[in-house]
Structures are given as C-alpha cells and as structure tokens.
Amino acid sequence: MNIKKSILFNAKISFLVIVLFSSLIIYRIFILQFKEGSHWDKISENMNLSLIDIKANRGSILSDDGSILATSLPFYKVAIDPSIVNNSIFNEKIDSLSFLLSNFFNDRSKELYKSLIKKAKDSGKKYLILNRKRINHEEKEILSKWPIFNEGRLKGGVIFEKIEKRYRPFSKLGYRTIGSVDENYNGTVGLEYSFNNYLIGKDGKALYQKIAGNNWKPVFDGNEVNPENGYDILTTININMQDIAETALLNGLISNNAEYGCAIIMDVKSGDIKAISNLSRNSKGEYIELYNYAIGSQGSREPGSTFKLASMLALFEDSRLELMDTIDTGNGQYKFYTEIMKDHKEGGYGKITVKDVFEQSSNIGVAKLIEDQFKDSPSKFLNYINKFGLSRDLNFQMIGYGKPFIKNSNDSSWSKVSLPWMAHGYELKVTPLQTLSFYNAIANNGKFVKPLIVKKIIKANNVIKEFNTEIFEEKIASNRSIQKAKVLLEGVVERGTAKNINNSYYKIAGKTGTAKKVINGRYVNKYYTSFVGFFPSEKPQYSCIVIIDEPKNYRIYGSDVAAPVFREISDRLLLTDHNVFNEFQKTEITNNNFPLIRSGFRNDLIDISNYFGISNHSNTSDDWVKTKVIDNSISWESNTSAINLIPNVIGMTYKDALYLLEKRGLNVNFSGSGRVKKQSVSPGKNIKNYSTIHLSLR
C-alpha cells in the first residue's frame, strides 16, 4: 500500500513539473513574440546586413579622333519593394502597372504580374525581382514614369539595380588590340588589360540586406561611399585605317588560304600606330582575332629577306660599297663551310650589281658581302644591328609584347654559318612591330622613334597623363647610307621582286620577305611571307608591314602573297587621306602653271608626262635628258656627258643624281630634300680631280 502511494505521488510530482515547464515555454514564447519582438527583429536584420562594393564606371577607350572603341554602358535589373507603397495608390494603379509590365517584358500576363506583386505586398515581402531582363538607360527612364514607379524609390518602391556591360560600337574591329574584360571588369588582354589600373576606377560601398530567396536589397541609409569612375584612354588608332587594314588582310588570307596574318600601319614622324590587325583561323575555319601576332611573343619569327636591309645598311656604314659595285653570286648554290645556301632563281643570277642583289633578293649575294666584310669581327656586324634598333626592347605600351632575339657571337649556338645565315634573316627572331620600327626609321631619315599606341589618359576635359613621341636614336646611320637604303627599297618595287605592285600614281619603297618555317626543330616547306615598307617614298607619310603565314594556293613568296595586301592598304589609305592624296592629283596645265620637269631618266620622264597629258617629243635617244619648254610642250635634249667628266644633275631627283654620280665612282653627300638645286662641282670638270660631291636639294 505504501509502495502504491509512493508511485502515485511521484507521478503527480512529475506531471506538475511538466505542466510548470510547459507553462514557462508558453510564457517565453509570448514574451518573445509580443514584448521583445521588435528588438529581435532588429538584431535579425543586422545579422543579414552586409557592406557591398559598388562598381565604378570603367573608363572608355577612344580612337585618335575621340570616337569610342570600347565603353561601359549602364543596364538595369527591375525590382520592387511593394511593402512601402501606400495602399490606396497601390489599389488604384496596380492594374495599370501590371498591364504595362506585361506589354513591355512580354513574358507574363497582366493578371499574373498583378497576382505576384499583390501576393508579395500582402506577405510583407520587401524585395521582388519583376524580370531578370536587363534594360538600358532609355528604357529605365520610360519605366520611371509608369504608375506606382513614378512615386520614386521611397514611395513607389521601385528599385533599378545598375549593372554595367562593356560595349564596342565598331563590333569586332581591332578586337584583340582593344582587348576584353572578365566578369569582374578586369582587363584580360590588349589595352583593356595593359591600362586596367587607369580604366578600372575605384569602387564605392553601400549597405545591402539579405532577404528571402537569397537576394540582396540595397539599404539607403545615407552612408554610401560613391565610386570614383575610371579614366578614359585616348589611343592613336584611326578607325578608317583600322577598317582598311582588316579588310585588306582578310582578302589576302582568303585568297591565299593562309593560316594567319597581321598588318600594322605607323605614322612615320610620330611613331603613332594607326592600325593593328590580326586574323587567324578558329575551329570552324573562320578568320577572327585570336592572338596579337603583330606585337606578341607568338608572332616573333625568323623574318627572312626583310632583314637584308639591315645587312646592306651595315655594309654601307662599314665600307665604301657602292650600289653599282658587282659581286658573283654564282649558279644559285654556294657552300658556306658545311652548309649550302640557295637563291630562288634556278641557275642563279651570276655576276650582278649590289643594287641587283637587293632588288632580286639574292641570299647568296647578301651573305657573301656580309661574310667578306665581317667574318673576322662578327661582333662588329651585331653592333650595327644593335644601333639600328633591331635588338632594342621597344618598351611598348601593351603588356605581352615580344622582345627580339639576336644571337650573340659568344653564344654556345654560334657557328661559322651563323653570320651568313643571319645576313638574310635566319638564326634570329623579331616581331613584325620590331621590323616595322626599323623600316620606319629609314623612312624617317634615320630617326628611330618609339612606336606609340596610347597618347593620353584623360578624365572629362582634363589630361591626367600624356605620352609624347619618344626618340630612341636620332640617327641610326649616316645620311649617305640612309639614302642608299631608300634607293634600294624603291628599286625592289620598280624593278625587283615587288614590281607587281609598282604603279604610276605614287611610289612605294619596301622589301619582300619569304622565310621557311621551323617545325619540330627542322625547316619545312611552309612559309612565312611578308612585305614591309613606306609610302609615298619621296615624302613618306606611313610605314606598314603585312605578314601572311602559310599561304597554300600555289603562292609562297612575299611578292605574290603579302605585297598585294600592302598595295591594297596603301591605295585605299591615300585615297581616303586627303592631305596625302591632294599631292598626287593631276596638275592642270595652263599658260601660267606649267609642271616643273627639268632633267632625269628619259623613259621615266616620258611616262610622267604622258600620264599628266603633257605634250612631249625628243630630239635624242640618250637615256639622260634635260628639258626645254616650248609653249605647252616639252622637248627632251641630251644631258649625257663623257664618263670622265662631272655630269650635270641639276633638276634631277636625288635617286637619279646618286645613280649617275656613284656610277662614276664619286661619294655623294647631300642636304635638304626634293630635287637637286646646286652641285658643289660644276658640270664638265675632269672627274679624276674629285672624290666627293655635295648636292643641295630643295
């Protein structure tokens, strides 16, 4: 009996404890819900608050005339906080708003939009994304005037979340050079990457609250830190020239079924890069910009015959070699120590002049000349290459630019055949930009300027930083050597390997290049073709290089593949550049305005006169003539003198005068530009009494 009472007592005690504990829980729930609810709501809100970065507007990339190449445009995601909208306004205008949303986004019915917004309001939801489609600034302005939205953010609850997107007005034009940005608006390649620190700006800060659906809603508490927008960069790129280069390059790649190609146009005086185009095949066989071969390390190649100009310039600087001197190139094959070098012409060129060696691009001729001059001191040859800027780090403004590789005579890989092979562009590597910079120095009368692609860093109308033309070398060679180099380059187009692009409207000076490619350490029958030069050659405005890699349609030489692309670029450029084109417009002949034609090579002068429609006739068959104007007609008279006498070169171009005087064994110096105005030794004097003659040009 006592045991039974004890068990019953314990059960009652346990039941009482459970009732008391349950009462305490119910009481605590009551306190939390009704007395401390607002306190814990605030704590909950604070736990879901976060200070989030607000992206700065990325700066724009501009062309040389201020046109936009790349810019960031604002887009917006539309959301609403329906809980703060006044009930009377909401009930009055929700139908109109739902109708407009349905028509604009065209993804839900009016009824469904109304149901979604009303349900969110009734449940106290503070953030509802209405549509994930991004709208632009103009569309944002339209939506801001809609019912409820026109009450603004604080009364209408509308939230326009800004999302920036990079935009290119000219689509893929110059794509690889301009570059791209990743999802965090950091540059990944090109100018976007190289100048990212200027473009990116400084992000701001704002308070956001995490709400249902793992979304974040901005909390405008007045403590926001505004972002500082990025700077704009003003480039040297010209939109028209860029389009010309890309179109011509694409045509050349398609017609030759080539792997890739690139083209660069540079302003001779300033070094400004006006266009860079790079096109290569993608997996579908389409030509797009995948890599910047024009400046990048992957574009560094053995240049082949375009390097011969540097070899000739070194010879002119180090010897008394004249253009009309001769050398025996043999039957097309020549053994240098253990290796056999070949010329392109079957059977060889035999004994030819130095001028012909370059114009016909004789590998053997150039290699023999270099070997004879520098075999005992190859480092002297390399010193000239250094002076010419071909081994210089260009310190180009774009990250990832390739640097030249010029083998040193102390290198373990240097051999006896290194010098003759380097002479015609092998056993060394340079980028197209490096080669172009050297040729540009020749066009610029020996002044080597640093290539430039960005001129200014700007913010609104304020210049933050400016990049001016930088001169690496005032004179890479003497005037005499530079002028000889120009004569050689003109000859390549007039009579040599690039005569297929010669024309009667303006002169081009340049050099073809064809180099075998190395695959798995061996030279194979795949070719890297090029043409580099400048135009108009008498008053150079632009220099240009064109590379076409692995042409396949039975054309393998730079003359057939790359040179026509160069000609297409120069033709179109001169037609669109009015400052240059005006110099080549036909001269109108009147009694008071007769063209200045004084003397020169008869066939050239006849061609010029016929082109301009000038009546002319000849009383002589001599090659060298002077003019006599009779009314509106020209009469050609002999200007030939005995080989032992000083000729009359007054009125001739420097090229013609140089040819005549050097043929007689004279060293020629000059000053000025244009035609010969004065010669230091009078015509008709015995040539044996003179070794040097100075010409004044105007």
C-alpha positions in Angstrom: 0.0 0.0 0.0 2.8 2.4 0.9 4.6 1.5 -2.4 1.4 2.3 -4.4 1.1 5.6 -2.7 4.7 6.4 -3.3 4.4 5.7 -7.1 1.3 7.8 -7.4 2.9 10.7 -5.5 6.0 10.6 -7.8 3.7 10.6 -10.9 1.8 13.6 -9.6 5.1 15.4 -9.0 6.4 14.6 -12.5 3.1 15.8 -14.1 3.3 19.0 -12.1 6.9 19.6 -13.2 5.9 19.1 -16.9 2.9 21.5 -16.5 5.1 24.1 -15.0 7.9 23.7 -17.6 5.3 23.9 -20.5 3.8 27.0 -18.9 7.2 28.6 -18.8 7.8 27.8 -22.5 4.4 29.3 -23.5 5.2 32.3 -21.4 8.6 32.8 -23.0 7.1 32.5 -26.5 4.5 35.1 -25.5 7.3 37.5 -24.3 9.5 37.0 -27.4 6.5 37.4 -29.8 4.8 40.4 -28.3 7.1 42.2 -25.9 10.6 41.6 -27.4 9.7 41.0 -31.0 10.8 44.4 -32.4 14.1 44.0 -30.5 15.0 40.7 -32.1 13.7 41.8 -35.5 16.4 44.5 -35.5 19.0 42.0 -34.5 17.9 39.7 -37.2 18.1 42.5 -39.8 21.6 43.5 -38.6 22.8 39.9 -39.0 21.7 39.9 -42.6 23.3 43.3 -43.5 26.5 43.5 -45.5 28.6 46.3 -46.8 28.9 45.5 -50.5 31.2 47.1 -53.2 29.5 49.4 -55.8 31.4 49.0 -59.1 32.9 52.2 -60.5 32.2 53.1 -64.1 35.0 51.7 -66.2 36.8 54.3 -68.4 36.3 54.3 -72.2 38.9 53.5 -74.9 38.9 56.2 -77.6 40.3 56.4 -81.1 42.6 59.2 -82.3 39.6 61.5 -83.0 37.8 60.7 -79.8 35.4 58.1 -81.3 34.5 55.3 -78.8 36.3 52.0 -79.3 35.0 50.5 -76.0 32.9 51.9 -73.3 30.7 50.7 -70.3 27.0 51.3 -70.7 24.6 51.2 -67.8 21.9 48.4 -67.8 19.4 47.8 -65.0 17.5 45.0 -63.3 14.0 46.0 -62.3 12.7 45.1 -58.7 10.1 46.5 -56.3 9.6 46.7 -52.6 5.7 46.6 -52.5 5.5 46.8 -48.7 6.2 50.6 -48.7 3.6 51.5 -51.4 0.6 53.3 -50.0 -2.5 51.0 -50.0 -4.7 53.5 -51.8 -2.1 54.2 -54.5 -1.4 50.5 -54.9 -5.1 49.5 -55.3 -5.7 52.4 -57.7 -2.7 51.8 -60.0 -1.7 48.1 -59.8 -3.8 47.2 -62.8 -2.2 49.8 -65.0 1.3 48.9 -63.8 0.7 45.2 -64.4 -0.6 45.9 -67.9 2.5 47.9 -68.8 4.9 45.3 -67.4 3.2 42.6 -69.4 3.4 44.5 -72.6 7.0 45.6 -72.0 8.6 42.3 -71.0 6.1 40.1 -72.9 6.7 37.1 -70.6 3.7 37.1 -68.3 0.0 38.1 -68.5 -1.3 41.2 -66.8 -3.1 39.1 -64.3 0.0 37.1 -63.3 2.0 40.3 -62.7 -0.8 41.7 -60.6 -1.0 38.4 -58.6 2.8 38.3 -58.0 3.0 41.9 -56.8 -0.1 41.7 -54.6 1.0 38.5 -53.0 4.4 40.0 -52.2 2.7 43.1 -50.7 0.2 41.0 -48.6 3.1 38.9 -47.2 5.2 42.0 -46.4 7.9 41.0 -48.9 10.4 43.8 -49.3 12.1 42.7 -52.5 10.6 41.2 -55.6 12.5 40.9 -58.9 10.0 41.7 -61.6 12.0 40.5 -64.5 15.6 39.4 -65.0 15.9 41.0 -68.4 18.4 43.9 -68.4 17.1 47.3 -69.6 19.1 50.2 -70.9 19.1 53.8 -69.6 16.5 55.0 -72.1 14.1 52.1 -71.1 14.8 52.9 -67.4 13.6 56.5 -68.0 10.4 55.2 -69.6 9.7 52.8 -66.7 10.3 55.5 -64.2 7.2 57.3 -65.4 4.8 54.4 -65.0 2.1 54.3 -62.4 3.4 53.5 -58.9 7.0 53.6 -60.2 6.6 57.4 -60.7 6.3 57.7 -57.0 10.0 57.0 -56.8 12.1 54.7 -54.7 10.9 55.8 -51.3 7.1 55.9 -52.0 6.7 53.7 -55.1 9.2 51.0 -54.0 10.8 50.8 -57.5 14.4 49.6 -57.5 16.6 49.9 -60.5 19.8 47.9 -59.8 22.6 49.1 -62.0 24.6 46.5 -64.0 27.3 47.7 -66.4 28.1 46.0 -69.7 31.2 46.6 -72.0 30.1 47.8 -75.4 32.0 48.2 -78.7 30.4 50.5 -81.2 32.6 49.1 -84.0 31.9 45.4 -83.0 35.0 43.2 -83.7 37.1 46.0 -85.3 40.6 45.8 -83.6 39.2 43.3 -81.1 42.5 41.8 -79.9 44.2 45.2 -79.7 41.4 46.8 -77.7 41.1 43.7 -75.6 38.4 42.4 -73.3 37.3 42.3 -69.6 36.2 39.5 -67.4 33.1 39.3 -65.3 34.7 41.5 -62.6 35.6 44.2 -65.3 39.3 43.5 -65.0 41.1 43.6 -68.3 42.3 40.2 -69.7 44.1 41.1 -72.9 45.0 44.1 -75.1 44.6 47.7 -74.0 41.9 46.7 -71.5 44.5 44.7 -69.7 47.5 46.9 -70.2 45.8 50.1 -68.9 43.4 48.4 -66.5 44.7 50.4 -63.5 43.6 53.6 -65.2 40.4 52.3 -66.7 39.0 50.4 -63.6 38.4 53.3 -61.3 37.7 52.9 -57.6 34.7 51.1 -56.2 32.3 52.6 -53.7 30.5 51.0 -50.8 26.8 50.6 -49.9 24.7 48.7 -47.3 22.7 45.7 -48.6 20.3 43.5 -46.7 19.9 39.8 -47.4 16.2 38.8 -47.8 14.1 35.8 -48.8 15.3 33.9 -51.9 18.9 34.6 -51.1 18.6 38.0 -52.7 20.2 41.3 -51.6 18.3 44.5 -51.3 20.0 47.9 -51.1 19.5 49.8 -47.8 19.9 53.5 -48.5 21.0 54.8 -45.1 22.9 57.8 -46.3 26.3 56.4 -45.5 27.0 55.2 -49.0 30.6 55.8 -50.4 30.3 56.9 -54.1 32.5 55.1 -56.6 35.2 57.0 -58.5 34.9 56.4 -62.2 37.8 55.2 -64.3 39.9 57.4 -66.6 39.5 57.3 -70.4 42.5 56.5 -72.6 43.0 58.2 -76.0 44.7 55.9 -78.4 46.5 56.5 -81.7 44.2 54.0 -83.6 42.3 55.5 -86.6 39.0 53.8 -87.3 39.2 54.3 -91.0 42.8 52.9 -91.2 41.9 50.0 -89.0 39.0 49.1 -91.3 41.2 49.4 -94.3 43.9 47.2 -92.8 41.4 44.5 -91.6 39.6 44.4 -94.9 42.8 44.1 -97.0 44.3 41.5 -94.7 41.1 39.4 -94.7 41.0 39.5 -98.5 44.7 38.4 -98.6 44.1 35.5 -96.2 41.1 34.2 -98.0 42.7 34.4 -101.5 45.8 32.5 -100.2 44.1 30.1 -97.9 46.6 31.1 -95.2 46.8 30.2 -91.5 47.1 33.7 -90.0 48.1 37.2 -90.9 48.7 40.6 -89.4 49.2 44.2 -90.5 50.4 47.3 -88.8 50.2 50.9 -90.1 52.5 53.5 -88.4 52.8 57.3 -88.8 56.4 57.9 -89.9 57.2 61.0 -88.0 55.4 60.4 -84.7 55.6 56.6 -84.4 51.8 56.6 -83.8 50.3 53.2 -84.5 47.3 53.9 -86.7 46.1 50.3 -87.1 46.9 46.8 -85.9 45.0 43.9 -87.4 45.4 40.2 -86.5 43.4 37.4 -88.1 43.7 33.7 -87.7 41.5 30.6 -88.2 39.3 29.4 -85.5 38.0 25.8 -85.1 35.3 26.5 -87.8 37.9 27.8 -90.3 36.7 31.4 -89.9 39.2 34.2 -89.6 38.9 36.1 -86.3 41.2 37.9 -83.9 42.5 35.2 -81.6 46.1 36.4 -80.9 48.0 39.6 -81.4 50.8 38.3 -83.7 51.8 41.8 -84.7 53.3 42.6 -81.3 53.1 39.4 -79.1 55.8 36.9 -78.5 54.0 34.2 -80.5 54.4 36.5 -83.5 58.2 36.5 -83.1 59.7 34.8 -86.2 62.8 34.5 -88.4 62.0 37.4 -90.7 63.8 36.2 -93.8 64.6 38.7 -96.6 63.2 41.8 -94.9 66.3 41.6 -92.7 68.5 42.1 -95.7 68.0 45.8 -95.5 69.8 45.8 -92.1 72.7 43.8 -93.6 73.0 46.3 -96.5 72.9 49.3 -94.2 75.7 47.7 -92.1 77.8 47.3 -95.2 77.2 50.9 -96.3 78.3 52.1 -92.8 81.3 49.9 -92.6 82.7 50.0 -96.1 82.9 52.1 -99.3 80.5 49.7 -101.0 78.6 51.4 -103.9 75.3 50.4 -105.5 76.9 49.7 -108.8 79.7 47.5 -107.5 79.4 43.9 -108.6 79.6 40.5 -106.9 79.5 37.0 -108.4 76.5 35.1 -106.9 77.3 32.0 -109.0 74.9 29.4 -110.3 72.3 29.7 -107.5 74.1 27.5 -104.9 77.0 28.4 -102.7 78.6 26.4 -99.9 79.4 28.3 -96.7 81.6 26.0 -94.7 79.4 22.9 -94.2 76.1 24.4 -95.3 74.7 25.1 -98.8 72.8 28.3 -99.4 70.4 28.7 -102.4 68.9 31.5 -104.4 65.3 31.4 -105.6 66.2 31.7 -109.2 67.0 28.5 -111.0 70.6 28.7 -112.3 71.4 31.7 -110.2 72.0 35.4 -111.0 75.7 35.2 -111.9 77.7 38.4 -111.6 75.3 41.3 -110.7 75.5 44.7 -109.1 74.9 45.3 -105.4 71.7 47.1 -106.4 70.5 44.0 -108.2 71.5 41.7 -105.3 68.9 43.6 -103.1 66.3 44.1 -105.8 66.3 40.5 -106.8 66.7 39.4 -103.1 69.8 37.2 -103.7 70.5 35.3 -100.5 74.0 34.3 -101.7 74.8 37.9 -102.7 74.0 39.4 -99.4 75.6 36.6 -97.4 78.8 36.8 -99.4 79.0 40.6 -98.9 78.5 40.3 -95.1 80.9 37.3 -94.8 83.6 39.1 -96.7 83.2 42.3 -94.6 82.6 40.9 -91.1 83.8 37.3 -90.9 86.8 38.3 -88.8 84.7 40.5 -86.5 81.1 39.3 -86.4 80.5 41.3 -83.2 81.0 44.4 -85.3 78.1 43.4 -87.5 76.0 42.7 -84.4 76.9 46.2 -83.1 75.4 47.7 -86.2 72.2 45.6 -85.7 72.0 47.0 -82.2 72.5 50.5 -83.4 69.7 50.1 -86.0 67.3 49.2 -83.1 66.6 45.7 -84.2 67.7 44.2 -80.8 66.2 47.0 -78.8 63.5 46.5 -76.2 60.8 48.8 -77.6 59.1 49.1 -74.1 55.8 49.1 -76.0 52.8 50.2 -74.0 50.9 46.9 -74.3 51.6 44.1 -71.8 52.8 40.9 -73.5 54.8 42.5 -76.4 57.5 40.3 -77.8 61.2 41.1 -77.4 63.8 40.4 -80.1 66.2 37.5 -80.1 69.5 38.4 -81.8 72.2 35.7 -81.3 75.4 36.9 -79.8 78.8 35.7 -81.3 79.6 34.4 -77.8 76.6 32.2 -77.6 77.2 28.4 -77.5 75.0 28.0 -80.6 77.1 30.4 -82.6 78.8 28.7 -85.6 80.7 29.7 -88.7 77.5 29.7 -90.7 75.6 32.0 -88.2 76.9 35.2 -89.8 75.9 34.4 -93.5 72.6 33.0 -92.3 71.8 36.0 -90.2 72.7 38.2 -93.1 69.5 37.0 -94.9 67.2 36.8 -91.9 67.7 33.5 -90.2 69.1 32.4 -86.7 67.3 35.4 -85.1 63.8 36.3 -84.2 61.9 39.6 -84.3 58.2 40.6 -84.1 56.5 42.4 -87.0 56.4 45.6 -84.9 60.2 45.4 -84.4 60.8 45.1 -88.2 58.4 47.9 -88.9 60.1 50.2 -86.4 63.4 49.7 -88.2 62.0 50.4 -91.6 60.1 53.4 -90.2 63.5 54.8 -89.1 64.7 54.6 -92.7 61.6 56.4 -93.9 62.2 59.0 -91.1 65.7 59.8 -92.5 67.4 57.7 -89.8 65.4 58.8 -86.7 64.2 55.8 -84.7 61.0 56.7 -82.8 59.3 54.6 -80.3 56.1 53.1 -81.5 53.1 54.6 -79.6 49.5 53.4 -79.2 48.2 55.5 -76.3 48.5 59.3 -76.4 46.7 60.4 -73.3 45.0 59.4 -70.1 42.0 61.8 -69.6 39.1 62.5 -67.3 36.5 64.7 -68.9 38.5 67.5 -70.4 41.5 67.1 -68.0 44.6 65.4 -69.2 45.9 63.1 -66.4 48.9 61.8 -68.2 50.3 62.4 -71.7 52.7 60.2 -73.8 54.7 62.1 -76.3 56.8 60.9 -79.2 60.0 59.4 -77.8 63.2 59.3 -79.9 65.3 56.2 -79.3 68.0 57.1 -81.7 68.5 60.5 -83.6 70.4 58.8 -86.4 70.8 55.1 -86.8 73.1 55.6 -89.8 74.6 58.3 -92.0 72.6 60.3 -94.5 74.6 58.7 -97.3 73.7 55.2 -96.1 70.1 56.0 -95.5 69.7 57.5 -99.0 71.3 54.4 -100.5 68.9 52.2 -98.5 65.9 54.2 -99.9 67.2 53.8 -103.4 67.4 50.0 -102.8 63.9 49.9 -101.4 62.4 51.9 -104.3 64.2 49.6 -106.7 62.6 46.5 -105.2 59.2 47.9 -106.3 60.2 49.4 -109.6 62.3 46.6 -111.0 62.7 43.9 -108.3 60.8 41.2 -106.5 57.8 43.5 -105.8 57.4 45.1 -109.3 53.9 43.6 -109.4 52.8 46.3 -107.0 54.5 49.2 -108.8 52.2 51.9 -110.0 52.4 55.3 -111.9 50.4 57.3 -109.3 52.8 57.2 -106.3 56.0 55.5 -105.3 56.3 52.7 -102.7 59.6 51.7 -101.1 59.8 48.3 -99.5 61.1 44.8 -99.3 59.6 41.3 -99.7 60.3 38.5 -97.3 59.9 34.7 -97.6 61.2 32.5 -94.8 60.9 28.8 -94.3 59.2 27.8 -91.0 60.8 25.6 -88.3 58.6 22.8 -87.1 60.0 20.3 -84.5 63.4 21.8 -85.0 63.6 21.3 -88.8 63.0 23.7 -91.7 60.0 22.6 -93.7 58.3 23.7 -96.9 55.9 26.0 -95.1 56.4 29.7 -95.5 56.2 32.9 -93.5 55.7 35.7 -96.1 56.0 39.5 -95.6 56.2 42.9 -97.1 57.4 46.0 -95.2 57.9 49.5 -96.5 56.6 53.0 -96.6 54.8 55.4 -98.9 54.8 57.8 -100.7 58.5 57.0 -100.9 59.7 60.6 -101.7 57.8 62.1 -98.8 56.9 59.2 -96.5 53.7 59.6 -94.5 53.1 56.0 -93.4 55.1 52.8 -92.9 53.4 49.5 -93.0 54.1 45.7 -92.6 52.0 42.8 -93.8 52.5 39.2 -92.7 50.8 36.2 -94.3 51.6 32.9 -92.7 51.5 29.5 -94.5 49.8 30.5 -97.8 48.6 27.4 -99.7 47.2 28.3 -103.1 50.4 27.7 -105.1 51.8 31.1 -104.0 54.6 31.0 -101.4 56.6 34.3 -101.9 56.1 37.6 -100.2 55.9 39.3 -103.6 52.8 37.3 -104.6 51.2 37.0 -101.1 51.9 39.9 -98.8 52.9 42.7 -101.2 49.4 42.9 -102.9 47.8 43.3 -99.4 50.3 46.2 -98.7 49.4 47.8 -102.1 45.6 47.5 -101.3 46.2 49.2 -97.9 48.3 52.0 -99.4 45.9 52.6 -102.3 42.9 52.9 -100.1 44.8 54.9 -97.5 46.0 57.5 -100.0 42.5 57.8 -101.5 40.9 58.5 -98.1 43.7 60.6 -96.6 43.1 64.0 -98.3 46.3 65.6 -97.0 48.3 63.0 -98.8 46.1 62.4 -101.8 46.0 66.1 -102.8 49.7 65.9 -103.6 49.1 63.3 -106.2 46.2 64.8 -108.0 46.7 65.6 -111.7 48.2 69.0 -112.4 46.1 71.3 -114.5 48.2 72.9 -117.3 47.7 76.5 -118.0 49.9 79.2 -119.6 50.7 80.4 -116.1 51.2 77.0 -114.4 53.4 74.5 -116.2 54.8 71.4 -114.4 58.4 71.6 -113.2 60.3 68.9 -115.2 64.0 69.7 -115.6 66.1 66.6 -116.1 66.4 62.9 -115.4 66.0 59.5 -116.9 64.2 59.9 -120.3 61.8 56.9 -120.1 60.7 57.9 -116.6 60.0 61.5 -117.6 58.2 60.4 -120.8 55.9 58.2 -118.6 55.2 61.0 -116.2 54.5 63.5 -119.0 52.2 61.1 -120.8 50.3 60.4 -117.6 49.6 64.1 -117.0 48.8 64.6 -120.6 51.8 66.8 -121.3 52.8 67.0 -125.0 56.5 66.0 -125.3 58.9 65.0 -128.0 62.5 64.1 -128.3 65.5 65.1 -130.4 67.7 62.4 -128.8 67.8 58.7 -127.9 70.1 59.2 -124.9 68.9 57.8 -121.6 69.7 61.0 -119.6 68.0 64.2 -120.8 67.2 67.7 -119.8 64.1 69.7 -120.7 63.3 72.6 -122.9 59.7 74.1 -122.6 58.3 75.3 -125.9 54.8 76.8 -125.4 52.8 74.0 -123.7 55.1 71.3 -124.9 58.4 69.7 -123.7 61.4 68.9 -125.8 63.9 66.3 -124.5 67.6 67.2 -125.1 70.6 65.1 -124.3 72.2 65.5 -120.9 74.8 62.8 -121.3 78.4 63.7 -120.5 81.7 61.7 -121.1 82.4 59.1 -118.4 85.5 61.0 -117.2 83.6 64.3 -116.7 81.3 65.5 -113.9 77.7 65.2 -115.2 75.0 67.9 -114.8 72.5 66.7 -112.2 70.7 70.0 -111.6 66.9 69.4 -111.5 67.2 65.7 -111.1 65.7 63.7 -108.2 68.3 62.6 -105.6 67.8 59.0 -106.7 68.8 59.7 -110.3 71.7 62.0 -109.3 73.0 59.4 -106.9 72.9 56.7 -109.6 74.8 58.9 -112.1 77.5 60.2 -109.7 78.2 56.9 -107.9 78.4 55.1 -111.3 81.4 57.4 -111.9 83.0 56.5 -108.6 82.1 59.6 -106.6 81.0 59.8 -103.0 77.8 61.8 -102.6 76.7 63.9 -99.7 73.5 66.0 -99.7 71.4 68.4 -97.7 67.7 69.3 -98.0 65.0 67.3 -99.8 63.4 67.3 -103.2 65.3 67.8 -106.5 68.9 68.9 -106.9 69.2 72.7 -106.8 73.0 73.0 -106.7 76.1 70.7 -107.1 79.4 71.6 -105.4 81.5 70.6 -108.5 80.5 72.2 -111.8 79.4 70.0 -114.7 82.1 69.2 -117.3 85.1 69.1 -114.9 87.5 66.2 -115.0 86.3 63.6 -112.6 89.8 62.3 -111.6 90.3 65.5 -109.6 87.4 64.8 -107.3 86.3 62.0 -104.9 83.3 63.7 -103.2 80.5 65.9 -104.4 77.8 67.7 -102.3 74.3 68.2 -103.6 71.9 70.8 -102.3 68.3 69.8 -102.6 65.1 71.7 -102.4 
